[in-house]
C-alpha cells in the first residue's frame, strides 16, 4: 500500500492510490476513486462517509470493488488523467 501523505483524514478502509499503483489497481477491478485535496472543506466533510462506504463495500462485495482515494495535492499528474 502507498505511503499516506500528511493529512487529517483517516482512510483506513480505503486504498490510497498514487502514480505507482493507480493504473494497476483501477485496471484490475471496479474501483470507485475519490480525488481530494486536504484543504478542501467538502472533502473534509465527505471523509467519514467515504471511509464508512469503503468498510461496507468491502464487507458486502468481498473485495470485488475497491474504494480508493487520490490526494490531488500530492499526485497532481494522476488526478488530471482523462477517464
KEGU-714429 format. One line per field, with one value per residue (C-alpha): residue in one letter; residue number from 1; x, z, y. Coordinates in Angstrom, 3 decimals, always signed. Layout:
KEGU-714429
aa	[A_...]
i	[NUM_...]
c1	[X_...]
c3	[Z_...]
c2	[Y_...]
***
This chain:
KEGU-714429
aa	[X_X_X_X_X_X_X_X_X_X_X_X_X_X_X_X_X_X_X_X_X_X_X_X_X_X_X_X_X_X_X_X_X_X_X_X_X_X_X_X_X_X_X_X_X_X_X_X_X_X_X_X_X_X_X_X_X_X_X_X_X_X_X_X_X_X_X_X_X_X_X_X_X_X_X_X_X_X_X_X_X_X_X]
i	[1_2_3_4_5_6_7_8_9_10_11_12_13_14_15_16_17_18_19_20_21_22_23_24_25_26_27_28_29_30_31_32_33_34_35_36_37_38_39_40_41_42_43_44_45_46_47_48_49_50_51_52_53_54_55_56_57_58_59_60_61_62_63_64_65_66_67_68_69_70_71_72_73_74_75_76_77_78_79_80_81_82_83]
c1	[+0.000_+1.216_+2.586_-0.057_+0.531_+0.355_-3.333_-6.140_-8.121_-8.394_-8.966_-8.149_-10.637_-9.754_-6.850_-4.503_-3.613_-0.557_+1.271_+2.823_-0.358_-3.175_-3.185_-2.658_-5.384_-8.029_-7.266_-7.825_-11.295_-14.071_-12.630_-14.525_-11.967_-12.275_-9.941_-9.489_-7.449_-6.708_-7.566_-10.991_-13.936_-16.197_-13.527_-13.133_-16.897_-17.020_-14.084_-16.040_-18.750_-16.144_-14.434_-17.792_-18.611_-15.294_-15.966_-19.485_-18.437_-15.566_-17.865_-20.695_-18.766_-15.954_-13.201_-14.741_-14.995_-12.314_-12.905_-9.836_-8.504_-6.072_-4.630_-4.576_-2.047_+0.477_-0.459_-1.277_-0.474_-2.754_-5.621_-5.620_-5.832_-8.905_-11.396]
c3	[+0.000_-0.752_+1.961_+3.216_+2.827_+5.858_+6.276_+8.785_+7.032_+8.263_+5.189_+6.942_+4.886_+1.565_-0.707_-1.186_-4.862_-6.271_-9.579_-8.931_-8.249_-9.901_-13.308_-11.885_-9.250_-11.406_-14.333_-12.385_-10.956_-10.416_-8.377_-7.035_-6.600_-4.596_-5.832_-2.938_-1.564_+2.170_+2.408_+0.751_+3.120_+1.061_+1.033_+4.801_+5.273_+2.977_+4.628_+7.326_+4.838_+2.330_+4.936_+6.003_+2.355_+1.963_+5.003_+3.822_+0.245_+1.438_+3.755_+1.254_-2.002_-0.695_-2.275_-5.770_-5.704_-4.292_-2.702_-3.108_-2.736_-4.599_-2.849_-5.717_-3.980_-3.976_-7.115_-9.472_-12.702_-11.883_-10.852_-14.274_-16.312_-18.545_-17.713]
c2	[+0.000_+3.502_+5.714_+8.122_+11.821_+14.113_+14.975_+14.886_+12.156_+8.590_+6.465_+3.209_+1.201_+2.798_+2.070_+5.011_+5.350_+7.042_+7.212_+3.796_+1.818_+3.810_+2.105_-1.380_-1.052_+0.594_-1.706_-4.938_-4.399_-1.915_+0.946_+3.958_+6.726_+9.918_+12.643_+15.076_+17.947_+18.018_+21.727_+21.310_+21.737_+19.466_+16.757_+17.014_+16.636_+13.615_+11.808_+9.892_+8.917_+7.740_+5.568_+4.110_+3.364_+1.562_-0.619_-1.501_-2.226_-4.407_-6.367_-6.771_-7.151_-9.347_-7.270_-7.279_-3.487_-1.208_+2.173_+4.354_+7.875_+10.087_+13.136_+15.637_+17.867_+15.035_+13.147_+16.020_+14.168_+11.195_+13.468_+15.162_+11.965_+11.738_+8.992]
***
